[in-house]
Structures are given as C-alpha cells and as structure tokens.
Amino acid sequence: MRTTLSLDDDLLSAAKVQAARLNTSLSEVINRALRRGLMEAPTTRLREGGTIAYGDGSAPPLTSDHVRALERRLDDDYLLGKLDGGRTGGPT
C-alpha cells in the first residue's frame, strides 16, 4: 500500500544507509523497523489525570487513602525498628 510519511532527516538518512548496507529497498527497511517497533511497544498507557499505568489495567487504581495507609505502615515499621535498636532488621 502506498502512503506518504514525513520522516525526520536523520531517520531517513539512517534508513537509506541501512537499505544500501542490506542491499534492499528503503520501504523494506522502514517496514521492518515499524514492525519491530510495534511488536516491542510497551504496555504502558496514560490513565485519567495523566498517570502512567503499566499492565493490563485489571488492578484497582491506587487511591490517596491507600497511599496514606502505606505511609503510616512505613512510619510504624521505621519507629519500631528504632525502638528495637534495629534487631528486627528494619531501618535504623
């Protein structure tokens, strides 16, 4: 299928060099690179509010209540480690 693309000058130059090196067409080099890039695309996406999300989206969103609970737990672990003199393996 024919189409028109706008490529950055440096990408076009590199693709032409690659095509000459492989003794193949410019179209073939660009098709291969595009296929490779699309197949290796990470499964990241932006959630509402601009948050980057990883995975398939099946996990529930992390709320500010979750974050506060984790903060309290970390603070408790830190303080217990200080009181224990670091014997529990926590931060000292």
C-alpha positions as CSV (number, residue, x, y, z in Angstrom):
1,M,0.0,0.0,0.0
2,R,1.3,3.4,-0.9
3,T,1.2,6.2,1.6
4,T,3.1,9.4,2.3
5,L,5.0,9.9,5.6
6,S,7.0,12.7,7.0
7,L,10.3,11.5,8.4
8,D,13.0,13.3,10.3
9,D,16.0,13.9,8.1
10,D,18.3,11.8,10.4
11,L,15.9,8.8,10.3
12,L,15.6,9.0,6.6
13,S,19.4,9.1,6.2
14,A,19.9,6.2,8.6
15,A,17.2,4.1,6.8
16,K,18.9,4.8,3.4
17,V,22.2,3.7,4.8
18,Q,20.7,0.6,6.2
19,A,18.9,-0.2,2.9
20,A,22.2,0.1,1.0
21,R,24.1,-2.0,3.6
22,L,21.4,-4.7,3.4
23,N,21.0,-4.4,-0.4
24,T,17.3,-3.9,0.0
25,S,14.7,-1.2,-0.6
26,L,14.1,1.8,1.6
27,S,10.5,0.6,2.0
28,E,11.6,-2.8,3.3
29,V,13.9,-1.2,5.9
30,I,11.1,1.1,7.1
31,N,8.5,-1.8,7.2
32,R,10.9,-4.0,9.2
33,A,11.6,-1.2,11.7
34,L,8.0,-0.3,12.1
35,R,7.0,-3.9,12.6
36,R,9.8,-4.3,15.2
37,G,8.8,-1.1,17.0
38,L,5.1,-2.1,17.1
39,M,5.7,-5.6,18.4
40,E,8.0,-4.3,21.1
41,A,5.8,-1.5,22.2
42,P,5.4,-1.4,26.0
43,T,2.0,-1.9,27.6
44,T,2.0,1.5,29.2
45,R,-0.8,4.0,28.8
46,L,-1.9,7.2,30.4
47,R,-4.8,6.9,32.8
48,E,-7.1,9.7,33.5
49,G,-5.2,12.7,35.0
50,G,-2.0,11.9,33.1
51,T,-0.9,9.0,35.4
52,I,1.2,6.3,33.6
53,A,-0.2,2.9,34.1
54,Y,1.6,-0.5,33.5
55,G,0.0,-3.8,32.8
56,D,-3.5,-4.7,31.6
57,G,-5.4,-2.3,33.8
58,S,-7.1,-5.1,35.8
59,A,-5.6,-3.9,39.1
60,P,-7.7,-1.3,41.0
61,P,-6.4,2.2,41.0
62,L,-4.3,3.4,43.9
63,T,-6.2,6.0,45.9
64,S,-4.8,8.6,48.3
65,D,-6.3,6.5,51.1
66,H,-4.1,3.6,50.1
67,V,-1.0,5.9,50.0
68,R,-1.8,7.3,53.5
69,A,-2.2,3.8,54.8
70,L,1.2,2.8,53.3
71,E,2.8,5.9,54.8
72,R,1.5,5.0,58.3
73,R,2.7,1.5,58.0
74,L,6.2,2.5,56.8
75,D,6.4,5.1,59.6
76,D,5.3,2.4,62.2
77,D,8.0,0.0,60.8
78,Y,10.6,2.7,61.0
79,L,9.8,3.7,64.5
80,L,9.6,0.1,65.7
81,G,13.0,-0.5,64.2
82,K,14.4,2.5,66.0
83,L,12.9,1.4,69.4
84,D,14.1,-2.2,68.8
85,G,17.6,-1.0,68.1
86,G,17.5,-2.4,64.7
87,R,17.3,-6.0,65.9
88,T,14.2,-6.7,63.7
89,G,16.1,-5.9,60.5
90,G,14.2,-2.7,59.9
91,P,15.8,0.7,59.2
92,T,17.8,2.2,62.0
